[in-house]
Amino acid sequence: MPAEAMQSENLRVLMCNKFFVPVGGAETVMFEELKMLEANGHTVIPFAMQRADNLPSPYSKYFVSQVDYNESGRSSARSLLRSAVNIIYSTEAARKIWDLVREVRPDIAHLHNIYHQLSPSICVALRREGVPMVMTLHDVKLLCPDYLFLRNGAICELCGGGKFYNAVRYKCVKGSRAKSMICCIEMYVHKLFKLYDRNIDIFIAPSEFLRNKLLEYGRLPAEQIVHIPNAIDLDAYTPSYSNQGYCLFVGRLASYKGIMTLMRAMSGNRHVQLRVVGDGDARQQAEEFKKLHSLDNVTFGGFQTGEVLRSIVQGAAFMIVPSECYENCPMTVLEAFATGKPVIGSRLGGIPDIIDDGVNGLLFEPGNADDLAEKISYLAGQPKLLVGMGKAARAKVEKKYSPQEHLESLLCVYEKVIRLYRH
């Protein structure tokens, strides 16, 4: 059945994510899908965690109680035990989603980031109610207790084959052995009882890289994973093929995002201006490096959003994404492309899925400051090439990452799983 047929059905989609406010990439993708679905006549019912800054929803009374598993400080044994139980299986989340389903009777549930605060208990409840389910995977959480395949800031796949005890061994979760133990047990229980595998019909991988990783470790069968790239609202981005002479980094200032590799690369490119937009734990280290090496060509602008950020991106010559972790389908690259800006990105994770080396950007070896410095110097000195690459970048997002393309693929997946339950 084509996507147009599904649109005429006016589906009721239960959208589940622990946050109902844009706090990260998963939420950006979810809200974009929500907007697309509603614009095409479908009804979206959210299910999330209660927060003071949530967007308004008539269904917020069904949201689960707020809990912050990232809060700092030492936790009592009782608090840790309670957290462990809720992370593995939240009875509150199961009860509330059951009540919500009986009121709204959704045609399908689309799960996003449900780990910990919502837990796969909602999958069990939805299955009991006969609700078809799809889930978008925004990270490698099904393979790694700490989401990122990182240990001490470096790529680590020791847990990939199901050896989750390594997270405890290396205190991967928040540097805490106790929290790492909770997440380790969570992973073993969920995998043993197949709380995701058995209940969710189709998993959506936004990058070919992620799909291949799941297949590499035998975590899910090939027929249960489909690749649907993230989408970007092209109407919200005006292409700009001119620039104001600076390159740009936008994102979290963390070691695994490659900010220090970028700083080292800039020390060899003093003739090139760099604007750094974002904040995070590594900002102080990056600013100290700037001061120590007298990098007057680097400026830090802090966290920016909305029109201010879009204006900064429009003025850039190109963007740099030097990540040293496995990115999935990074919205930063898509946003740069939508604005007509080439991207220099690390040859890692899902980044090479988007950047065609030499066509709409350049790729460099992750963590290699000399390689990055060379690519920055080359691109900064090629104004005509920048225009051509920028146009190629915009053309790619129009062809592969448009909302229309994404919605059609999404509705085809919805139709596939709904059909299983109707027949």
C-alpha positions as CSV (number, residue, x, y, z in Angstrom):
1,M,0.0,0.0,0.0
2,P,1.5,3.4,-1.0
3,A,2.1,6.1,1.6
4,E,-0.9,8.1,0.1
5,A,-3.3,5.3,1.1
6,M,-2.0,5.4,4.7
7,Q,-2.4,9.2,4.9
8,S,-6.0,8.9,4.0
9,E,-6.6,6.6,7.0
10,N,-5.9,9.4,9.5
11,L,-3.9,7.2,11.8
12,R,-3.7,7.7,15.5
13,V,0.0,7.4,16.4
14,L,1.1,7.0,20.0
15,M,4.5,8.8,20.1
16,C,6.6,7.7,23.1
17,N,9.8,9.5,24.3
18,K,11.0,10.2,27.8
19,F,11.2,14.0,27.1
20,F,8.4,16.0,25.6
21,V,10.6,19.1,25.1
22,P,13.5,19.5,22.6
23,V,16.6,18.7,24.7
24,G,18.6,16.6,22.2
25,G,18.8,15.0,18.8
26,A,16.2,12.3,19.5
27,E,13.7,14.9,20.5
28,T,14.5,17.0,17.4
29,V,13.7,14.0,15.2
30,M,10.6,13.1,17.1
31,F,9.1,16.6,17.0
32,E,9.9,16.8,13.3
33,E,8.0,13.5,12.7
34,L,5.1,14.7,14.9
35,K,4.8,17.9,12.8
36,M,4.9,15.9,9.5
37,L,2.3,13.4,10.6
38,E,-0.1,16.1,11.9
39,A,0.4,18.2,8.8
40,N,-0.8,15.2,6.8
41,G,-4.0,14.6,8.8
42,H,-2.8,12.1,11.3
43,T,-3.3,12.4,15.1
44,V,-0.3,12.1,17.4
45,I,-0.7,11.3,21.1
46,P,2.4,11.8,23.2
47,F,3.6,9.7,26.1
48,A,6.5,11.0,28.1
49,M,7.9,11.9,31.5
50,Q,6.5,14.9,33.5
51,R,8.7,18.0,33.4
52,A,8.0,21.6,34.2
53,D,9.3,22.6,30.8
54,N,7.3,20.1,28.7
55,L,5.3,21.4,25.8
56,P,1.6,21.4,26.6
57,S,-0.4,18.3,25.9
58,P,-3.9,17.2,26.8
59,Y,-2.5,13.8,27.6
60,S,0.1,15.0,30.2
61,K,-1.9,13.5,33.1
62,Y,-0.7,10.1,31.8
63,F,3.0,11.1,31.8
64,V,5.1,9.2,34.3
65,S,6.7,11.0,37.3
66,Q,9.8,13.0,36.8
67,V,13.1,11.3,37.7
68,D,16.7,12.4,37.0
69,Y,19.1,9.5,36.9
70,N,21.9,11.8,36.0
71,E,21.8,13.9,39.2
72,S,25.1,14.3,40.9
73,G,26.0,13.3,44.4
74,R,26.0,10.0,46.3
75,S,22.8,8.0,46.4
76,S,21.7,5.8,49.2
77,A,21.5,2.0,48.7
78,R,17.7,2.3,48.8
79,S,17.6,5.0,46.2
80,L,19.9,3.0,43.9
81,L,17.8,-0.1,44.3
82,R,14.6,1.8,43.5
83,S,16.3,3.3,40.4
84,A,17.5,-0.2,39.3
85,V,13.9,-1.6,39.6
86,N,12.4,1.3,37.6
87,I,15.1,1.3,34.9
88,I,14.6,-2.4,34.3
89,Y,10.8,-2.4,34.5
90,S,8.7,0.6,35.5
91,T,5.3,-0.5,36.8
92,E,4.2,3.2,36.8
93,A,5.0,3.6,33.1
94,A,3.3,0.3,32.3
95,R,0.1,1.3,34.2
96,K,-0.1,4.8,32.8
97,I,0.4,3.8,29.2
98,W,-2.2,1.1,29.6
99,D,-4.7,3.7,30.8
100,L,-3.8,6.0,27.9
101,V,-4.1,3.2,25.3
102,R,-7.6,2.3,26.6
103,E,-8.7,5.9,26.2
104,V,-7.2,6.8,22.8
105,R,-7.0,3.4,21.1
106,P,-4.0,4.1,18.8
107,D,-3.4,2.4,15.5
108,I,0.3,2.2,16.2
109,A,3.0,3.2,18.7
110,H,6.2,4.8,17.7
111,L,8.9,4.6,20.4
112,H,12.0,6.9,20.5
113,N,14.2,7.3,23.5
114,I,12.3,5.3,26.2
115,Y,15.3,3.9,28.1
116,H,15.4,4.2,31.9
117,Q,12.5,6.7,32.7
118,L,9.9,4.8,30.6
119,S,11.7,1.4,30.3
120,P,10.5,-1.5,28.1
121,S,7.7,-2.1,30.5
122,I,5.6,0.1,28.1
123,C,6.5,-2.4,25.3
124,V,5.0,-5.2,27.3
125,A,1.9,-3.2,28.1
126,L,1.4,-2.2,24.5
127,R,1.8,-5.8,23.3
128,R,-0.8,-7.0,25.7
129,E,-3.2,-4.4,24.3
130,G,-2.4,-5.5,20.7
131,V,-0.8,-2.2,19.7
132,P,1.7,-2.5,16.8
133,M,5.1,-1.0,17.6
134,V,8.1,0.5,15.8
135,M,11.1,2.1,17.5
136,T,13.7,4.5,16.2
137,L,17.2,3.8,17.5
138,H,19.0,7.0,18.1
139,D,22.2,5.4,19.6
140,V,23.8,2.1,20.3
141,K,22.0,1.5,23.7
142,L,20.9,-2.0,22.7
143,L,24.7,-2.9,22.5
144,C,26.2,-0.6,25.1
145,P,25.0,0.1,28.7
146,D,26.2,3.7,28.3
147,Y,24.7,4.5,24.9
148,L,27.9,5.6,23.1
149,F,30.5,2.8,22.8
150,L,33.0,5.0,24.6
151,R,35.4,4.2,27.5
152,N,37.5,7.0,28.9
153,G,36.7,9.1,25.8
154,A,37.8,6.5,23.3
155,I,35.9,4.1,21.1
156,C,35.3,0.8,22.9
157,E,33.1,-2.1,21.8
158,L,33.8,-4.6,24.5
159,C,30.1,-4.8,25.4
160,G,29.0,-5.2,21.8
161,G,28.8,-9.0,21.9
162,G,26.7,-9.1,25.1
163,K,29.6,-8.8,27.6
164,F,28.0,-6.0,29.5
165,Y,30.0,-6.7,32.6
166,N,32.8,-4.6,31.1
167,A,30.8,-1.5,31.9
168,V,31.1,-2.4,35.6
169,R,34.8,-3.3,35.2
170,Y,35.6,0.2,33.7
171,K,32.9,2.2,35.5
172,C,31.5,3.4,32.2
173,V,28.3,4.9,33.5
174,K,28.9,8.3,35.1
175,G,32.2,7.0,36.4
176,S,30.2,5.1,39.0
177,R,30.5,1.3,39.6
178,A,27.1,1.2,41.3
179,K,25.4,3.0,38.3
180,S,27.3,0.9,35.9
181,M,26.2,-2.2,37.7
182,I,22.5,-1.1,37.4
183,C,22.8,-0.5,33.7
184,C,24.7,-3.8,33.3
185,I,21.9,-5.8,35.0
186,E,19.4,-3.8,33.0
187,M,21.0,-4.9,29.7
188,Y,21.2,-8.6,30.7
189,V,17.6,-8.7,31.9
190,H,16.3,-6.9,28.8
191,K,18.3,-9.1,26.5
192,L,17.5,-12.4,28.3
193,F,13.7,-11.8,28.3
194,K,13.8,-10.1,24.9
195,L,11.7,-7.2,26.2
196,Y,12.6,-5.1,23.1
197,D,13.1,-7.8,20.5
198,R,9.9,-9.8,21.2
199,N,7.6,-6.8,21.6
200,I,8.7,-4.3,18.9
201,D,7.8,-5.2,15.4
202,I,10.3,-3.0,13.4
203,F,13.4,-1.1,14.5
204,I,14.3,2.0,12.5
205,A,18.0,2.8,12.1
206,P,18.7,6.4,10.9
207,S,22.1,5.4,9.5
208,E,23.4,2.4,7.6
209,F,26.2,2.4,10.1
210,L,23.9,1.7,13.0
211,R,22.0,-1.0,11.1
212,N,25.3,-2.7,10.2
213,K,26.5,-2.6,13.9
214,L,23.4,-4.3,15.1
215,L,23.8,-7.0,12.4
216,E,27.5,-7.3,13.1
217,Y,26.8,-8.3,16.7
218,G,23.7,-10.3,15.9
219,R,21.6,-8.1,18.2
220,L,18.6,-8.1,15.9
221,P,17.7,-10.0,12.7
222,A,18.0,-8.2,9.4
223,E,14.3,-8.3,8.6
224,Q,13.5,-6.5,11.9
225,I,15.7,-3.4,11.0
226,V,14.9,-0.8,8.4
227,H,17.0,2.2,7.5
228,I,15.2,5.5,7.4
229,P,17.4,8.6,7.5
230,N,16.5,11.5,9.7
231,A,14.6,14.4,7.9
232,I,15.1,18.1,8.0
233,D,12.5,20.8,7.4
234,L,14.0,22.4,4.3
235,D,11.6,25.3,4.4
236,A,13.2,26.4,7.6
237,Y,16.7,26.8,6.1
238,T,17.6,29.4,3.5
239,P,20.7,28.3,1.4
240,S,23.5,30.8,1.5
241,Y,26.5,30.3,-0.8
242,S,28.4,33.3,0.3
243,N,30.3,33.5,3.6
244,Q,31.8,35.9,6.1
245,G,35.2,34.2,6.1
246,Y,35.0,31.9,9.2
247,C,34.6,28.1,9.6
248,L,32.2,26.9,12.3
249,F,31.8,24.2,15.0
250,V,28.4,23.8,16.5
251,G,27.7,21.3,19.3
252,R,28.4,20.0,22.7
253,L,31.9,20.9,23.9
254,A,33.0,17.4,25.0
255,S,36.2,15.5,24.4
256,Y,34.3,12.8,22.4
257,K,33.0,15.5,20.1
258,G,36.6,16.2,19.0
259,I,36.8,19.8,20.2
260,M,40.5,19.4,21.3
261,T,41.5,17.8,18.0
262,L,39.9,20.8,16.3
263,M,41.8,23.2,18.6
264,R,45.1,21.5,17.8
265,A,44.2,21.7,14.1
266,M,43.5,25.4,14.4
267,S,46.9,26.1,15.9
268,G,48.3,25.2,12.5
269,N,45.7,27.4,10.7
270,R,46.1,30.8,12.3
271,H,45.1,32.5,9.0
272,V,41.6,30.8,9.3
273,Q,38.9,32.1,11.6
274,L,36.9,29.6,13.7
275,R,33.7,30.3,15.6
276,V,32.8,27.7,18.3
277,V,29.1,27.6,19.2
278,G,28.1,25.5,22.1
279,D,28.9,24.6,25.7
280,G,30.0,21.7,27.8
281,D,32.6,20.1,30.1
282,A,35.5,20.6,27.7
283,R,34.9,24.3,27.2
284,Q,37.3,25.4,29.9
285,Q,40.0,23.1,28.5
286,A,39.5,24.4,25.0
287,E,39.6,28.0,26.2
288,E,42.8,27.4,28.2
289,F,44.4,25.8,25.0
290,K,43.4,28.9,23.1
291,K,45.1,31.2,25.7
292,L,48.2,29.0,26.0
293,H,48.7,29.0,22.2
294,S,47.5,32.5,21.5
295,L,44.8,31.4,19.1
296,D,43.3,34.8,18.4
297,N,41.6,33.3,15.4
298,V,39.3,31.2,17.6
299,T,36.2,32.7,19.3
300,F,33.7,31.0,21.7
301,G,30.1,32.1,21.4
302,G,28.4,29.8,23.9
303,F,25.1,28.0,23.4
304,Q,22.9,29.5,20.7
305,T,19.5,28.4,19.2
306,G,16.9,29.6,16.7
307,E,17.4,32.5,14.4
308,V,20.7,33.5,16.0
309,L,22.2,30.1,15.3
310,R,20.8,30.0,11.8
311,S,22.3,33.4,11.1
312,I,25.7,32.2,12.3
313,V,25.5,29.1,10.1
314,Q,24.5,31.2,7.1
315,G,27.6,33.3,7.5
316,A,30.0,30.4,7.7
317,A,32.3,29.2,4.9
318,F,31.9,25.6,6.0
319,M,31.2,23.6,9.2
320,I,33.5,21.2,11.0
321,V,32.1,18.0,12.7
322,P,35.2,16.4,14.3
323,S,33.4,13.8,16.4
324,E,35.5,11.0,18.0
325,C,32.4,8.9,18.9
326,Y,29.9,7.0,16.8
327,E,27.5,9.6,15.5
328,N,24.3,8.1,14.1
329,C,22.6,10.5,11.6
330,P,23.8,13.9,13.0
331,M,21.3,16.7,12.6
332,T,24.2,19.2,12.7
333,V,25.5,17.9,9.3
334,L,22.0,18.0,7.8
335,E,21.4,21.5,9.1
336,A,24.7,22.7,7.5
337,F,23.8,21.0,4.2
338,A,20.3,22.5,4.2
339,T,22.0,26.0,4.6
340,G,24.2,25.2,1.6
341,K,27.4,24.7,3.7
342,P,30.0,22.0,3.1
343,V,31.1,20.0,6.1
344,I,34.5,18.6,7.1
345,G,33.7,15.6,9.2
346,S,35.5,12.7,10.8
347,R,35.4,9.4,8.9
348,L,33.5,7.7,11.7
349,G,30.1,6.3,12.5
350,G,27.2,7.6,10.4
351,I,29.0,10.8,9.2
352,P,30.4,9.2,6.0
353,D,26.8,8.1,5.2
354,I,26.0,11.7,4.7
355,I,29.2,13.4,3.5
356,D,30.4,12.4,0.0
357,D,34.1,13.1,0.2
358,G,35.1,15.7,-2.2
359,V,31.5,16.4,-3.4
360,N,29.7,18.1,-0.5
361,G,32.5,18.1,2.0
362,L,35.7,16.4,3.1
363,L,36.4,13.5,5.5
364,F,39.4,13.2,7.8
365,E,40.7,10.5,10.1
366,P,39.1,11.0,13.5
367,G,41.5,12.3,16.2
368,N,44.1,13.2,13.6
369,A,44.7,17.0,14.0
370,D,47.3,17.2,11.2
371,D,44.8,15.6,8.7
372,L,42.0,17.9,9.9
373,A,44.4,21.0,9.7
374,E,45.2,20.1,6.1
375,K,41.5,19.8,5.1
376,I,40.7,23.1,6.8
377,S,43.5,24.9,5.1
378,Y,42.6,23.4,1.7
379,L,38.9,24.3,1.9
380,A,39.4,27.7,3.3
381,G,41.5,28.6,0.2
382,Q,38.9,27.4,-2.3
383,P,36.1,29.9,-2.5
384,K,34.7,28.6,-5.8
385,L,34.9,25.0,-4.6
386,L,33.0,26.0,-1.5
387,V,30.1,27.3,-3.6
388,G,30.0,24.1,-5.7
389,M,30.1,21.9,-2.6
390,G,27.5,24.0,-0.9
391,K,25.1,23.5,-3.8
392,A,25.8,19.8,-3.8
393,A,25.1,19.7,-0.1
394,R,21.7,21.3,-0.4
395,A,20.9,19.1,-3.4
396,K,21.6,16.0,-1.3
397,V,19.3,16.9,1.6
398,E,16.6,17.8,-0.8
399,K,16.8,14.4,-2.5
400,K,17.5,12.1,0.5
401,Y,16.6,13.9,3.7
402,S,13.4,15.8,2.9
403,P,10.3,15.5,5.1
404,Q,8.3,14.1,2.2
405,E,10.8,11.3,1.6
406,H,10.9,10.5,5.3
407,L,7.2,10.5,5.8
408,E,6.6,8.2,2.8
409,S,9.2,5.7,4.2
410,L,7.7,6.0,7.7
411,L,4.2,5.4,6.6
412,C,5.3,2.4,4.6
413,V,6.7,0.9,7.8
414,Y,3.6,1.8,9.8
415,E,1.5,0.1,7.1
416,K,3.6,-3.0,7.2
417,V,3.2,-3.6,10.9
418,I,-0.4,-2.5,11.1
419,R,-1.2,-5.0,8.4
420,L,0.2,-7.8,10.5
421,Y,-2.3,-7.1,13.3
422,R,-5.3,-6.5,11.0
423,H,-4.9,-9.8,9.3
